[in-house]
Amino acid sequence: MPSPRIAITGLGFVGAVGAHVSALEAALDQERSGLGDLTLFSSELSREYPVGQYRGDLQADFARLVRPLSAREAGRLSRSDLLALVAAAEALQMAALPDMARRNAGVYLGQSVCGTLSSENYYLDCAAQAASHGRASPTHLDRLFVHDGANSGDAIAREFSMGGPMASLMTACSSGANALGLAAARIASGQAQVMLAGGADSLSRIAFLGFASLGVMSPEGPRPFDAARKGMCVGEGAGMLVLESEAHARARQARVLAWLTGYGHSCDAHHLTAPHPEGLGAQAAMKQALADAGLAPSDIGFVSAHGTGTLDNDKVEALAIARVFSTRAVPVSSTKRYFGHTLAASGAIKAVLCVLALQRRRLWPNLGLQKAQDDSLDLVTQARPAPRLQHVLSNSFGFGGNNAALVFTAGDRP
Amino acid sequence: MSAVVTGIGVVSALGSGVEAFKAAMQQGVNACAMHEFERMGGAKAIAPAYRAVAPDAKGLIDPRKLRRMDRLIRMAAVSARQALNMAGLQPERGDVHASRLGVVFGTAYGAIGTTQEFIDSWLKNGQRHASPLAFMSSVHGILASQVALDIGATGVNLTLSQRDVSFEAALSSALSQLESGRADAILVGGADELTGLLHEFASHFRYVESGPTAGCDPWGGEGRAIPGDGGAVLLLEREGGPRRALARVEQARVARHDTGREMLDDLNLAGVDLVTSCRGGSRRAFTLENGRSRVLAKRLAAPELSHRGNFGNFPTAGALQAAVNVLMLQGQVFAPMAAGRQRQDLVAGCRLPRRILHDAASVTGLHGAYVLSAV
């Protein structure tokens, strides 16, 4: 029996350029970056590296979309949880699922930072007390409640009474893409008719100082695939998508925004953080995704690159794309300069962006590019209409050599 | 499609390796002992716990690779190698193509000790001198990646974090990947480490016993759970392969149990003759656990066992219970009187099982379940 097609019927977004898909579209159309100073917490390095910080009020956003949270409820939610909840609420509203469908729906969420912004506060308070008084009184232990990775998916399932399959995927910066691919597999196998899937991560000291310690952050922000690129910048955000079996979506006459048609996944098994020098794992993921979609490389009209702006990633990703699609065969763009590298949310936000590209038949430019690192890619330097765009591929790569690729296909016309 | 278990590996308070684990289980050993934990600020606390022994990596992992692994990764990587050895599958020999061999792990807290080490590095040396090595190893997903790096597996590679059902979530995902044809063999496991910080957290909220104790008492309901740590791995393969099958995994699911939807409705429970659960003896979970026992008793005329009295209570202890379940289906371990008092009405008539339902519902609202049968 052939697997059912996976329809995308709802989208949600929060990031440095604002909350809601409309804010994302506006930033893309205006070619506006949301990068700026880090103000969420203090750091010796906050003036050295820009970040993609969401400047709005997440609790107010949630209150507008769903309901106000009590102080007790808000105290049990991390910033990552709130980002996930706001994006989930928007996606569910857009999909307009009937109650029964929502109750049987599952939640697959990619995360990496999780609630560490809260737990590191606890740890730092205790460490400060211990330094000044010789012992710590653990008055902030409740912040550890939100540390673990299941919290955001759990918060979504509880809030929207979703009783279907659940998973929190932790594959670093490919988590959001893997969550989408695995959620689609649950529908394909018949275990669910509807899944809410995506990724969410907040800024945290651990991520900010961690990437700084690796020497991969850029003081001028990311310039993906540029010859003079100096590195990445961390961001925060969430992207959520409602996935349904075709039969379910058609039966309720939902508008199909796009189809999730292919998923590929691999591991480099090469190094903890550095990609395989020939991008073998990245190539394998892209080839698998194409095979899964039943498409040839020439069918793809756009590649949404992982494109972090680091020396290693962009060099290897360009090589891998050129090997799979051949040199300059397909338009390529990275959106990391719009909202930074949102880690586990990155693949899911890019998925939202791919659906918008298919809906609007438009490609947005690779911001920050002045002189390409080499001649292997057809990089999108200014907004480009794509009237015949039918299939797009999105790459996401993470620490540990974790690679994921997704293929999206045009849905119903707006 | 069903998948079969062809190998298991265990590092726990009961020892390192399946033979040590099996021998201890056969004797009903309760591995609870007093351990020292360092509190924030340097104070020490002595408390009962089931801390895993040092993983015996000799002959399994290159010492140079081992040096780059923290305690959590070592437990996972050594368990994975044990499972491969038991199955007689050598990735280096090309027994399975690297791209068809996957690694899927569950962990609730990941490398929390290394995360603490990373924060300490910037507190001690300044933010400009934080440790890059500690940062790299602190990322949750590194658990499955490090195991893949050790064995050269380039296929499916996932780490899941689902609190008390993290292992069950990993099992469910691994099964789904085998079913969809994305892998031929997957090492699926669970691992968590008990650190001083976690112990302090659990003690503060009175989740754990703080005085001397005889260990977890799954049906006692009077005390608190005794924490522990460790790791266990099952090698799952598609049925019909060249290696000997130890047990068959038929279905695995994870969802919330408080949404009014009963997950057991999705499972085929026909022929189930034993239920294993995640009872740990905590007062906090007692009402929920008794409720689940009643639900199970209504559906199944099968005894219910929990072995947390042997190896302790921690988020991924479900992986160790899965190893016990495979051994029980093999007829190699059968311990109806597992450590801690079992409820006589529930274990009455207990005999070697042929089909086991594992039902793990936790106070966090999460519910994991799977069906395992003899081959």
Contacts between the chains, C-beta under 8 A, distances in Angstrom:
chain1	res1	chain2	res2	distance
A	43	B	127	6.1
A	44	B	126	7.2
A	44	B	127	4.5
A	44	B	128	6.7
A	45	B	127	5.9
A	45	B	128	7.1
A	103	B	259	6.5
A	103	B	260	7.3
A	103	B	261	6.6
A	104	B	261	7.0
A	106	B	255	7.1
A	111	B	140	8.0
A	111	B	161	7.5
A	112	B	139	6.7
A	112	B	140	6.7
A	112	B	141	7.1
A	114	B	140	7.7
A	114	B	161	7.7
A	116	B	115	7.6
A	120	B	119	6.3
A	123	B	40	7.8
A	123	B	116	7.2
A	123	B	119	5.8
A	123	B	197	7.6
A	124	B	119	7.5
A	124	B	123	7.7
A	126	B	40	4.1
A	126	B	41	7.0
A	127	B	40	7.1
A	127	B	119	7.8
A	127	B	123	5.7
A	129	B	40	7.9
A	129	B	41	7.0
A	130	B	40	5.8
A	130	B	41	3.4
A	130	B	42	6.9
A	133	B	41	7.8
A	134	B	41	6.6
A	134	B	42	7.9
A	135	B	39	7.9
A	135	B	41	4.1
A	135	B	42	7.6
A	135	B	43	5.9
A	136	B	39	7.3
A	136	B	40	4.0
A	136	B	41	4.0
A	138	B	40	6.5
A	138	B	200	6.3
A	138	B	201	7.8
A	138	B	204	5.7
A	141	B	200	7.6
A	141	B	201	5.6
A	141	B	204	4.7
A	141	B	205	7.1
A	144	B	201	4.9
A	147	B	109	7.6
A	148	B	108	5.7
A	148	B	109	6.3
A	148	B	161	6.2
A	148	B	163	6.1
A	149	B	108	7.7
A	149	B	110	7.5
A	149	B	140	6.1
A	149	B	161	3.1
A	149	B	162	7.7
A	150	B	108	7.6
A	150	B	161	5.6
A	150	B	162	4.8
A	150	B	163	4.6
A	150	B	166	7.8
A	150	B	364	7.6
A	150	B	366	7.0
A	154	B	163	7.8
A	154	B	256	7.3
A	154	B	364	7.3
A	154	B	365	6.8
A	154	B	366	7.2
A	157	B	255	8.0
A	157	B	256	5.0
A	157	B	259	7.0
A	158	B	256	7.0
A	158	B	258	7.5
A	158	B	365	6.9
A	161	B	259	5.2
A	161	B	260	7.6
A	162	B	256	7.6
A	162	B	259	6.7
A	163	B	255	5.7
A	163	B	256	6.1
A	163	B	259	3.5
A	163	B	260	6.8
A	163	B	261	3.4
A	163	B	263	8.0
A	164	B	255	6.1
A	164	B	261	7.9
A	165	B	172	7.3
A	165	B	253	6.6
A	165	B	254	6.4
A	165	B	255	5.9
A	166	B	162	6.8
A	166	B	169	7.3
A	166	B	254	5.3
A	166	B	255	5.5
A	166	B	256	6.6
A	166	B	366	7.3
A	167	B	160	5.6
A	167	B	162	6.6
A	167	B	169	5.3
A	167	B	172	7.5
A	167	B	173	6.2
A	167	B	254	6.7
A	168	B	160	6.1
A	168	B	161	4.9
A	168	B	162	5.7
A	168	B	169	7.6
A	169	B	158	6.4
A	169	B	159	7.6
A	169	B	160	6.1
A	170	B	107	7.9
A	170	B	110	7.1
A	170	B	139	8.0
A	170	B	140	3.7
A	170	B	141	4.7
A	170	B	159	4.4
A	170	B	160	6.5
A	170	B	161	5.2
A	171	B	141	4.4
A	171	B	144	7.7
A	171	B	157	7.0
A	171	B	158	6.0
A	171	B	159	6.3
A	172	B	139	5.3
A	172	B	140	7.7
A	172	B	141	4.4
A	172	B	142	7.7
A	175	B	141	7.2
A	178	B	158	6.7
A	182	B	158	7.7
A	182	B	173	6.4
A	182	B	176	7.0
A	185	B	176	5.4
A	185	B	177	7.6
A	185	B	180	5.3
A	186	B	176	6.8
A	188	B	180	6.9
A	189	B	176	6.3
A	189	B	179	6.1
A	189	B	180	6.8
A	191	B	176	7.8
A	191	B	253	7.7
A	191	B	266	7.5
A	205	B	119	7.8
A	206	B	115	6.9
A	206	B	118	6.6
A	206	B	119	7.1
A	206	B	135	7.4
A	206	B	138	7.1
A	209	B	122	5.6
A	209	B	127	5.5
A	209	B	130	4.8
A	209	B	135	7.7
A	210	B	118	6.9
A	210	B	130	6.9
A	210	B	132	7.7
A	210	B	135	3.6
A	210	B	138	7.5
A	211	B	135	7.9
A	212	B	127	7.6
A	212	B	128	7.8
A	212	B	130	7.2
A	213	B	129	7.9
A	213	B	130	4.2
A	213	B	131	6.6
A	213	B	132	4.3
A	213	B	135	5.5
A	214	B	132	5.0
A	214	B	135	6.8
A	214	B	136	7.5
A	215	B	132	7.7
A	265	B	156	6.0
A	265	B	157	7.5
A	265	B	182	7.2
A	266	B	99	6.9
A	266	B	154	5.7
A	266	B	155	6.9
A	266	B	157	7.6
A	267	B	103	7.5
A	267	B	144	7.9
A	267	B	145	6.6
A	267	B	148	4.8
A	267	B	153	6.6
A	267	B	154	5.2
A	267	B	155	6.8
A	267	B	156	7.7
A	267	B	157	3.7
A	268	B	154	6.9
A	269	B	98	7.1
A	269	B	145	8.0
A	269	B	148	4.7
A	269	B	149	5.3
A	269	B	151	7.8
A	269	B	152	5.3
A	269	B	153	5.9
A	269	B	154	5.0
A	270	B	149	7.4
A	271	B	149	7.6
A	272	B	136	4.8
A	272	B	137	7.2
A	272	B	142	6.7
A	272	B	145	7.1
A	272	B	146	7.4
A	272	B	149	7.3
A	273	B	136	5.3
A	280	B	154	7.8
A	281	B	154	6.4
A	284	B	99	6.5
A	284	B	154	7.1
A	398	B	141	6.3
A	399	B	136	6.8
A	399	B	139	5.1
A	399	B	141	6.4
A	399	B	142	6.4
A	399	B	145	7.0
A	400	B	139	7.3
A	400	B	141	5.5
A	400	B	142	5.3
A	400	B	144	7.3
A	400	B	145	2.5
A	400	B	146	7.2
A	400	B	148	7.5
A	400	B	149	7.5
A	400	B	157	7.2
A	401	B	145	6.4
A	401	B	148	7.8
A	401	B	149	7.7
A	401	B	157	8.0
A	402	B	141	6.2
A	402	B	145	6.3
A	402	B	157	5.7
